Amino acid sequence: MPGTLPPPDPSAQASPSATTPIDATASVDAAASVGVAASVGAAAPSPEIHTVRNADHAALAELPWHLPLAEWPEKLLGGLPRGISRHVVRYVEIGDEVLAIKETDDAQATREFDILGALGNLDVPLVEARAVVGGRRTASGQALKGALITAYLEFSLPYRALFSRDLAEDTGGRLVDALAVLLVRLHLVGFYWGDVSLSNTLFRRDADAYAAYVVDAETGELHDQLSDGQRNMDLRIARMNIAGDFLDLQAAGLVAPETDPLAAGERLCESYNALWAELTRVEEFSVNERWRIDERIRRLNDLGFDLGELTVTTDLDGISLLVSPKVVEPNHHSRRLLRLTGIGANENQARAMLNDLDSFRSAPEIAEFDELDESQAARRWLDEVYKPLIQAIPENLTRKLEPGQIFYEFAEHRRTMARARQRDIPTMEAIAYFIVDYLANLPDEIRYVDSKKF
C-alpha cells in the first residue's frame, strides 16, 4: 500500500460515500438554508448561505462574499493567527463570537460540512460546523470558491503556540499522545482521516495532558467500520506528517536541534497501538476466572473509557470464555463528574476533580462526623471547594483558562504550598494565593492571539 493517498476525485466529493451514515440533522439538506444577498449593493450576486442556526443568517449575509477571502478588509477580521493551511482561512468576529471561514470548492465545502456534522453527532471532539456558502460570484459575475464556516474553539491552541509558550517537560510527547487518543476515537466510529497531523488538530489543556480536536476533515471518509488496512494507512500518514511537523518546529527554533522528528511519529504509533489493543482485543479466560472481566473493565475505566457492550462466549467444552468488547465509550470520568456535580470538564480535568472530591470526603473533619454518600459529599464539595474558587476569580482573569483547568491548577498550587509550608492550607487562603501568585501571571487563552511574548 502506498505511503500517500491519491488526490480525491472531485466528482466523488460532491456527495458523501454510500457507506457514509450522514445524520439528517447535520446535513446541508436539513440545515436551515436561504439564498441571501451580501450587502454590497444591488449589483452583487446572491450566494447561497446554509446555516445550522437560523440566527446566523443575517450576520453572515452582511459579509462581503463578492470578494475573494484573501481580499477581505482587515477591519472585519479577528486578531487571530491564520496558521498553516492549504486554503485561505480567516477569522471574523460576529457579536461576541468568533467564526473561522475556510475558502474551498463548493462541493468540498458541502462535503466537509456534512462530515463534521456527522462526527459531531458521534461525540467526536472537533470544531463545530456552522454554515456553508456556495454560488459565490464577484460583482462582475466571476465565479469564486465556496466557504466552510466553523465556530472558533475557545481555550484551544495550535501546536506551534504550545511550543512557543509552554516550557513544560515533554510537551511534544503529550501532544502526540493526545493525537493518538483522538485517532483511536475516530477509528472506533469508522472515520478514516487521511491527513493525520498536528497541523490539522487543535489542543486544549486537560489537567497535566492535552485533549485533541479535529479541525480539518476534508480528506476524511466515514464508514460503518474501518479495515485494518485503512487504520494502518492513517498511521503511516500520521508518522510521516508528524515528522514533518517536528522538522518545522526545529526550523523555527521551537524544539532542540537534537530532537528526532521520526521518534515523534513512532511514539504516536506506539500509543495508538497500545490503546487500540486494550479497547478491542479478545481475551480468553478460564470459566473460573470471571473476576478478570471486572479487571478488564477497570483498566478501560482507568484509560477514560466505559464498556458499553461486552460479548462473552463459552467454548464447546465449557472450559474457557472468549471476552470481546463490542462498544467502548470515551469520557468515563467526565460523565461521572457531570452526574455527581453538573460540572462539564475534559477527561483528565474530571479525573483530577473526582480525586479531590474523594480526598475531601475522606478528610478527618468530614469522615469522622458525617457519613456522607457520594452524592452528598459531592454537594458539600461543590459548596465548600469548587464554587468558592470559581466565584473568587475576578472577571478580568476568567479568560486565562477554562474552569476545569483553573481547578486543576489550583489543586496543584495548593499541594505545592502545603509541601513547602508543611501544613494543610485552608481553602480561602489557598484561593487568594493562587489568584495573585499564579493565575494573574498567565496569558489569556480563551482566544489565542499570536505574540512574540508567548
Residue pairs with C-beta under 8 A, 6 or more apart in sequence:
1 229
1 232
1 233
1 236
3 236
3 237
3 240
4 237
4 240
5 194
5 219
5 233
5 237
8 219
10 105
10 107
10 108
13 105
13 107
13 108
13 111
14 107
14 110
14 111
15 111
16 22
16 111
16 114
16 115
16 222
17 221
17 222
17 223
19 222
19 223
19 224
20 115
20 118
20 221
20 222
20 223
21 118
21 222
21 224
22 114
22 115
22 117
22 118
22 222
23 117
23 118
23 121
24 30
25 117
25 121
26 52
26 114
26 116
26 117
26 118
26 120
26 121
26 129
27 114
27 117
28 50
28 110
28 113
28 114
28 132
31 50
31 51
31 52
31 131
32 50
32 51
32 52
32 53
32 54
32 57
33 48
33 49
33 50
33 51
34 49
34 50
34 57
35 46
35 47
35 48
35 49
35 135
36 46
36 47
36 49
36 57
36 60
36 61
37 44
37 45
37 46
37 61
38 44
38 46
38 47
38 61
38 62
38 63
38 64
38 65
38 66
39 61
39 62
40 64
40 66
40 139
41 139
43 139
44 65
44 66
44 139
45 66
45 135
45 136
45 137
45 138
45 139
45 141
46 135
47 65
47 133
47 134
47 135
47 136
47 137
48 133
48 134
48 135
49 57
49 60
49 61
49 131
49 132
49 133
50 113
50 131
50 132
50 133
50 134
51 57
51 60
51 130
51 131
52 117
52 129
52 130
52 131
53 130
56 94
56 130
56 131
59 94
59 95
60 94
60 131
60 133
60 149
63 72
63 76
63 92
64 72
64 73
64 76
65 133
65 136
65 144
65 147
66 136
66 137
66 138
66 139
66 144
67 138
68 88
68 103
68 144
68 145
69 88
69 89
69 90
69 101
69 103
69 147
70 88
70 103
72 90
76 92
77 90
77 91
77 92
78 91
78 92
78 93
78 98
78 152
78 447
79 449
80 91
80 98
80 152
80 447
80 448
80 449
80 450
81 158
81 161
81 448
81 449
81 450
82 89
82 90
82 91
83 89
83 158
83 199
84 199
84 248
85 102
85 199
85 216
87 102
87 103
87 104
88 102
88 103
89 100
89 101
89 102
89 103
90 100
90 101
91 98
91 99
91 100
91 101
91 152
92 98
92 99
92 101
97 151
97 152
98 151
98 152
98 447
99 130
99 149
99 150
99 151
99 152
100 127
100 149
100 150
100 151
100 152
101 147
101 148
101 149
102 109
102 147
102 148
102 149
102 150
103 145
103 146
103 147
104 112
104 145
104 146
104 147
104 148
104 218
105 145
105 146
106 134
106 135
106 145
106 146
108 146
108 218
109 132
109 133
109 134
109 146
109 147
109 148
110 132
110 134
110 146
111 218
112 129
112 148
112 217
112 218
113 129
113 131
113 132
113 148
115 217
115 220
115 222
116 126
116 127
116 128
116 129
116 150
116 214
116 217
117 129
118 222
119 126
119 186
119 189
119 191
119 214
119 217
119 222
120 126
120 128
120 129
122 189
123 330
123 331
124 185
124 186
124 189
124 191
124 214
125 182
125 185
125 211
125 212
125 213
125 214
126 213
126 214
126 215
126 217
127 150
127 151
127 152
127 153
127 202
127 213
127 214
127 215
128 150
128 151
128 153
129 148
129 149
129 150
130 149
130 150
130 151
131 148
131 149
132 146
132 147
132 148
132 149
133 146
133 147
133 149
134 146
135 146
136 143
136 144
136 145
136 146
136 147
137 143
137 144
138 144
152 447
153 202
153 204
153 213
154 402
154 446
154 447
155 204
155 205
155 401
155 402
155 405
155 445
155 446
156 202
156 203
156 204
156 213
156 448
157 202
157 203
157 204
157 445
157 448
158 199
158 202
158 203
158 448
159 175
159 198
159 199
159 201
159 203
159 245
160 248
160 249
160 252
160 254
161 448
161 450
161 454
162 171
162 175
162 203
162 210
163 171
163 172
163 249
163 254
163 255
164 254
164 454
165 443
165 454
168 174
172 246
172 249
172 255
172 259
172 264
173 264
173 267
174 208
174 209
174 210
175 198
175 203
175 210
175 212
176 198
176 242
176 264
176 267
176 268
176 271
177 209
177 210
177 267
177 268
177 271
178 203
178 206
178 209
178 210
178 211
178 212
179 196
179 198
179 201
179 212
179 238
179 242
179 268
180 268
180 271
180 272
180 275
181 212
181 271
181 275
181 304
182 201
182 212
182 213
182 214
183 193
183 196
183 234
183 235
183 238
183 268
183 272
184 272
184 275
184 276
184 279
185 330
186 193
186 214
187 226
187 231
187 234
187 276
188 279
188 328
189 222
190 222
190 223
190 224
190 225
190 226
191 220
191 221
191 222
191 223
191 226
192 220
192 221
192 222
192 223
192 226
192 230
192 231
192 233
192 234
193 200
193 214
193 217
193 219
193 220
193 234
193 237
194 219
194 220
194 221
194 234
194 237
195 216
195 218
195 219
195 220
195 237
195 241
196 234
196 235
196 237
196 238
196 241
196 242
197 238
197 241
197 242
197 244
197 245
198 241
198 242
198 245
199 241
199 245
200 214
200 215
200 216
201 212
201 213
201 214
201 215
202 212
202 213
202 215
203 210
203 211
203 212
203 213
204 210
204 211
204 213
204 346
204 402
205 211
205 401
205 402
205 405
205 445
206 346
206 347
206 348
206 349
206 405
207 346
207 348
207 349
207 351
207 352
207 405
207 408
208 348
208 408
209 348
211 346
211 347
211 348
223 230
231 276
235 268
235 269
235 272
238 265
238 268
238 269
238 272
239 262
239 265
239 266
239 268
239 269
240 265
241 265
242 261
242 264
242 265
242 268
243 261
243 262
243 264
243 265
244 261
245 261
245 264
246 255
246 259
246 261
246 264
247 261
249 255
249 259
250 256
250 257
250 259
250 261
275 303
278 299
278 300
278 303
279 300
279 303
279 305
279 325
279 328
280 325
280 328
282 322
282 323
282 324
283 292
283 296
283 322
283 323
283 324
284 320
284 321
284 322
284 323
285 292
285 293
285 320
285 321
285 323
286 319
286 320
286 321
287 314
287 318
287 319
287 320
287 321
289 321
290 321
292 323
293 310
293 312
293 321
293 323
296 307
296 323
296 325
297 307
300 306
300 307
300 325
300 328
300 332
301 332
304 330
304 331
304 332
304 333
304 347
304 348
304 351
305 328
305 329
305 330
305 332
306 328
306 329
306 330
306 331
306 332
306 335
307 325
307 327
307 328
307 329
308 326
308 327
308 328
308 329
309 325
309 326
309 327
310 323
310 324
310 325
310 326
311 322
311 323
311 324
311 325
311 326
312 321
312 322
312 323
312 324
313 321
313 322
313 324
314 320
314 321
314 322
315 321
315 322
330 347
331 347
331 350
332 347
333 347
333 348
333 350
333 351
333 354
334 344
334 345
334 346
334 347
334 350
336 350
336 354
337 343
337 345
337 350
337 353
337 354
338 344
338 350
340 354
340 357
340 374
340 375
340 378
341 353
341 357
341 378
341 381
341 382
341 386
343 350
343 353
343 386
343 403
343 404
344 404
345 353
345 403
345 404
345 407
346 404
346 405
348 408
349 404
349 405
349 407
349 408
350 404
352 407
352 408
352 411
353 386
353 404
353 407
353 408
356 381
356 385
356 407
356 411
357 377
357 378
357 381
360 366
360 377
360 380
360 381
360 384
360 385
361 367
361 372
361 374
361 377
361 381
366 372
366 377
366 380
370 376
372 380
384 427
385 427
386 407
388 427
388 428
388 431
389 406
389 407
389 410
389 427
389 431
389 434
390 403
390 406
390 407
392 431
392 432
392 435
393 406
393 435
393 439
394 435
397 435
397 439
397 440
398 446
399 444
399 445
399 446
399 447
400 406
400 439
400 442
400 443
400 444
400 445
400 446
401 409
401 439
401 442
401 445
402 446
406 439
409 434
409 438
409 439
410 430
410 431
410 434
413 430
413 433
413 434
413 437
413 438
414 425
414 430
414 434
417 425
417 430
417 433
418 424
418 425
425 433
443 451
443 453
443 454
